[in-house]
Amino acid sequence: MRLNEWMNQKFLQSISTRLEEESDNSLKVQQSIKLSVVTQYFPPDYAATGQLIEELVKQLGQQGVDVEVFTSQPGYAFNSAAAAPSVEKLERLRVQRSRTAQLWPGRIRGKAINGVLYTLRALLYMLRAWRRNNVMLVTTAPPFLPLLGYLGYLLFRLPYVCIIYDLYPDIAIALGVVSKSHWLVRMWRKINQQVWLNAKGIIVLSPAMKQRVLVHCPQISDKISVIHSWANPDLIVPIAKQENWFAWKHNLVQKFTVLYSGNMGRCHDIETMLEAAKELQDEPIQFVCIGGGAKREELIKEVNRLGLRNFTFLPYQDKQVLPYSLTACDLSFVSVDETTEGLVVPSKLYSALATGRPIAVICSPYSYLRQLIAEANCGATFDNGDGHGLAQFIRLLSRDPQLGERMGKAGRQYLRSHFTPKLISQQYLDVLQQAIASDEVISVSQMQTK
């Protein structure tokens, strides 16, 4: 009996010791993370991906991670002639900007050239800076940037994690830019496979995007994570239109206002909103479009051709204005083109949740957005092309403000429970810790083999 008790005691002690060692090791990994983030877009550029990365790295810095960001001079959605500082330092964060010129940023070819120039600069940066970091986080901005992570791993055994914001070349195929059988597509997909197979972690923004990636590379199912975008509910808070200077400035207080804020690109369904606006043109309802993108000028031309007076077009707003511009409405509008379902994710959805306003979403019948909006009980979803259904929903909310208020509160609470910077950054931290830990395990096993 005593022997059994002694054995049980020893067993429990060994388990306790092992748990303590694992906890200590986890803490050491967290404290030792020196992260290099490579992304073309970063504030003061208004691009959504850059703003998300800025919030992410600040959160990681608060959790003890040393972060070095290599980015480009602003140009995607930034009109100031003055250049941003080449180097910025803030506690655990260091930002370095390349000198890459911004050539024809509004054109597809210009953006491609800018992306190539930035990637070459990023390669030079990596050759100089890889010793300062023990893990790299690369984005798909520009789309071929993850190749840099793969090269860094081949040359220096530097582990890397990929964030897939937009899935290429699938988007180019869906938009008709290139055919599925084109040699460039075949080569791009082979490169993607090598990049994903050698990455220590793959982050996608939706379940649908995960399935799209796994179709091309099923071997990475154990290393791919779905981590949503987010918004800061402490930065964006509900402000009544009557108390909102932005709403007064643009004459939006007395009219029911539908807001589209962000990129109006080829992957977004703007046409359905236009159909709803045509149906509602004689009613006290105003559509406000803030931002830029390939479809913006097309929409302005069509609005002028039709003689519609229920549209207001405004440029991108500075970050400090966003809490007011995003809440200067009664309904937020989010859309994804049916052809690009699962290839892109609208980050504007999360800031819309923070505003405390109901949300109307245009998407395919199979979109993950339908389940999210239903779970949050914060608005309604409509098929692409259902302008009449959207118009009816707008009429309903304009006549029943209490319904819109309930939906807005529910959406904001859903954001607080699921998509805050603190919650999401912890998920990123977990992936980074696993990336470093798995690389250390591989290194140890290789040494033992030798």
N, C-alpha and C positions, 0 to 999 in steps of 0.2 A: 504493500500500500504506500509506504514511504517512498519506495523507488518510483512508483507511478507519479506521485505528487512532485517528486524532484524533477522528473522528466517533463511533466507538464509545465512546471515553473521555468525550466530552462527553455522550453519551446516558446513560451510567452515572452520571455526576455529577448530571445533571438528575433521574434517578430517585431517587438517594440524597437529594438536596436536598428533593424532594417528600415522600419518606417521613418525613424529619426534621420537615418543616413539619406534616405530618398528625399526627405523634406529639406535637409541641408543642401543636398546636391541641386535640388530644384531652385532653392534660394540663390545658390552660387551661380547657376546658369542665368537666372534673371538679372543678378547684379553684374554679370560679365558681358551682357549683350552690348555690342557696339555695332549699331545698325547703320548701313549705308542705303539710302533711299534714292533711286534714280527715276525721275519723272520730268517730262518736258514742261509741265504746267504747275505753277505754284504762285501764290499771291505775291505781288499785287495783281497778277492776272486774275480775271473773274471766272475763268473756266472752272466748272463744278468739280472736276477731278482734282484740281490743284487745291481748292478750298477744303475738300475732304481730307487730302493728304496732310494739309497744315494742321487741321484739328487732330488727326490721328497721331502725328509725331509729337505734338504737344502733350497729348494724353500719355503716350509712351514715355516721354521724358519725365512726367510726374510719377511714373511707376518705376523709375530708376534706370531707364534705357538711355544710353548715349546715342544720339542720332545725328547723322551727317546727311544733308540733302543736297544732291546735285541736280540743278534745274537749269532752265533757259531764261533769257530775258523775256519779260512779258510781251505778248503780241497776239495771242489767240483772240482775246476779247479785252484788249486794253488799248486805250487811245492816247495815253500820255506820251509826249515826245521824250520825256526824261527817262533815263534808264534807271532800273532798280539797282541797289547796291550789289557789287560783285560778291561781297562776303558779308554775312550777317551772323551775329552770335547772340544767343539767348540761353543762359544757363546750360542745359544739356543738349541744346540744339545749335547746329551750325549749318547755315545755308550758303552754298556756293553756286553762283550763276555763270553760265558760259557766255561767251561773247558772240554766239551765233546770231547772225542777222536774221531779221524777220522779213522774208521776201514774199510778197503777194499773199499775205495770210488769209485773204478771203477766197482764194482759188484752190482747187484740189491739187493742181500741180505744185503750186507754191507751198502748200502745207506739206506735201510729200518731200519737197526739197528741204524745207526747214527741218523736217523730221530726220532726214538723212544727215544733215549738217550737225544737228544736235546729237545724234547717236555717235557720230565720229568724235565729237567733243567728249561725250560721256565715256567712250573707250579710252581716250587719253587720260581722263580723270581717274578711271579705274586702275590704269597702269601705275599711276602715281600714288593712289590712296588706298589700295587694297590692304596694305599692312595695318592700317588704322582700324579696320573693321573685321568682325568675325561672321557677319551674315549680311546678305544684300536683299533688298526688296525692290523688285522692278515692276513697273506698270506696263500696260499696253498703250501708253501715250508717249511717243508714237507707237503704232501697232507692232513694229518689228523690234522694239526695244528689248523684249525678253531674251533675244539672242545674245545680248550683252551679258546677262547672267550666266548663260551657258558657256560663253567664252571665258568668263571669270572663273568658273568652276574647272574648266579644262586647264587653264594656265596656272591658277593659284590654289585650286581646291577650295575656293571660297563658296560656301553653301549659299543658295539663293532661294527666294520664294517669289512666285509670280502672282500679281493681281491682274485678273482678266476683266477689264472694264468693258471692252468691246471685242467680240470674237471675229477675228480675221483669219483667212480670207472670206469667210462665210458671208459677212456683211457686204463685201464688194460683189459677191455673186448675187445676193438677194436684191441689191440695188441695180443690177444689170451692168455694172462697170466692167466685169470680166466674166467669161464663161466658165462653167464648172470644169471643162476639159482643158482649159488653158494650161500651158506648161508652168506658168508662174504660180498657179493654184496648187499644182502637184508639188512643186518645189517648196512652197510656203508650208504646206501641210506636213511634209517630211521634216522640215526645220522645227515646226511646232512640236511634233512628236519627240524629237530629240531634246528640245527645251523642257518639255513637260516630264519626260522620263527621268531626266537628271536633276530636276528641281527637288528640293526638300519639302516643298509645299506648294499647292496651287489653290488660290482663293478666287472664287467666282461669286457673283452678286445675287444669284437666284437659283432655285432648284432647276428651272428650265435650262439655264445656261450650263449647269453641271451635266445634265443629260446630253446636251449638244456636244460638250467636250468629250464625254465618255464614248460617244459614237465614233469619234476619230481616234481615241486613245484609251481603250478600256483598261489597260494595265495600270492606270494611275488612280483607280477608284479608292485606294486606301490612303492617298495623300491629298485628295481634293476636298476642300472645305467650302461650304456655303456661308458666307458672312455678308449680311446686308449692309447697305449704306446707312447713314444716320443723319440726325440733325440735333442741334443743341437746344433743348427746350428752355434753357436759361438765357440764351441769346435771342431766340425768337419766341415772343410771348404774345398772347392774344391782346390786340389793341382795338377798341371800338372805333369804327370809322369816324364818328363824331369827334373823337379825341386824337385823330391821326392826321398830322400835318401833311403827309404825302397825299392822302385822300382829298383833303381840302385843296391842295395845290393843283391837282389834276381834275378837279370838279367831279369826284366820284362819290361824294357823300349821299346825294339825293337819289342816285340810281342804283339798282341792283347790279353788282359788278362781278363779272366772270374774269378771272385772272389766269393768264398763261405766262409764267416767268421762267426764262432759261433759253436754252438753245432750241431754235426752230429748224432742226436739221432734216436731212433726208430720211432719217429713221423715225421721224415723228409724224403722226397723223394730224395735219392741220386742216385738211379738207373737211372733215366731219364737223369741226368747230365752225367753219365758214358756212356750212349748210344750216346749222342751228341759228347762226347769226342772221342769215337771210330770212328765216322763218320768224325771227323775233325783232326784225328791224323797225317795226312800228310800235314797239312796247318799250317802257322805260328801263331797258337793260343795256348795259355797256360792257363790251369786250375789251380787255386791256392786255396787250402783248408787250412784255418787257424782255429785251434780249436781242439776239442776232441769230445768224444761221442761214443756210442755203435757201430755206423756204420763206424767209422773212420778206424779201423783196417781191417774190412771187405773190405772196398774200397781199401785200400792199397794193400791187398793181391790180389784182382781182377785186379788192375792196373798192378801189377808185373806179374801176370799170363798171362795177355794179351800182356805184353811187351810194354805198352804205355809209351811214353816219354814226353807226353804233360801235366803231372801233377806235381805240387809242393805241398808238405805237410809241414806245419809249425805249431808250437804249439800256444796256446793262447798267446796273446800279452798284455803287460802291458798297463794300461789305457793311459799313456802318449804317447804310440806308436800308438794307434788307429787312430788318425787323419792322420797318414801316411800310415798305413797298409790298411785302408779302402779305401783310394784314390789311391792306387797303382794298379789300374785296369782300364779297359775300359767298363766293364759291371759287375754289381752286380747280384748275383744269390740268390734267395729265394725259398724255397720249403716247402710244407706241404703234408704229405702222405694222400691219399684220405680217408683212413679208420679213420683218426683222424680229419677230417674236423669239425670245430665248437667246438673241444675239446681243441685245443691249438692255440696259436696265435704267429707267428714268430716276436719277437721283433727286430730281425736284419733288418727288412724291414725299420724301421724308421731311423736308422743310415745310411742305404743305400740311403735313400732319401736325407739326408744331404750332401752326398759326391758330388752331382752334376753329378752323373753318371747314365746312363739308367739302368733299372732293368728288369730282366727276372724272372717271377714267375711261378712255377709249382704248380698247385692246382686243385681241383675238379671243374667241370663246375658250381657248385652252390656256390662257395666260395665268400665271401665278398671282397676278394682281387681283384677279377676281376673288380668290380665296382670302387674300390679305384684307381687301376692303370689306368683305363680308364678316371676317373675324373681328375687325376693328369696329364695324357698324358705323362707319364714318362717311358714307356716301353711296354712290352707285356706279356701276360699270355698264358700258354699252359696246356693242359690236362696232367695228370699223364701218363707217358709212351710215350709221344710224343717227343722222342729224336730227330727225324728228323726235326720237326718244330722248336725246340730249336736251332738245328744246322744251319738251314736256317736263323734264326733271327741273330745269331752270325755272319754269313757270311755277312749279309746285313749291320750290324753296322761296321764291319771291313773294308768294302769297302766305307762306307759313314760316316766318322767321324762327319760331320756337323749334321747329323740326331741324332747321339748319344749325341752331345753337346746340341741340342735343348731339347731333352728328359730329360737330366740331369738337365738343368736349370729349366725346368717346375716342375720336382719332388722336387727340393730344395725349390722353391717358394711355392709349395703346403704344404710342411712341415712347412714352416714359417707361413702359414696362419692357419694351423690346429693342429700341433703336437709339439709345442715347450714346454719346461719345464714350462714356465710361464703360458701358456694357460691351460695346463693339470693340473698343481698344483691348479689352481683356481677351477677347477671342483672337485678335491678331497676336497678342503677346503669347498666347498658348501655342499658336502655330510657329512663331519664331523660336520659342524655347524648344519645341519638338525638332525643329530644323537643326539647331545647334547640337542638341542631345544625340540625334540620329547620326550626325556627321562625326561626333566624338566616338560613338560606338563603332562606326565603320573604320575610323582611324585606328582604334585599339585592336580590332579584329585583324586588320591588315598587318599591324606590328607583330601580333602573335603568330600569324601565318609565316612571317619572315623569320 
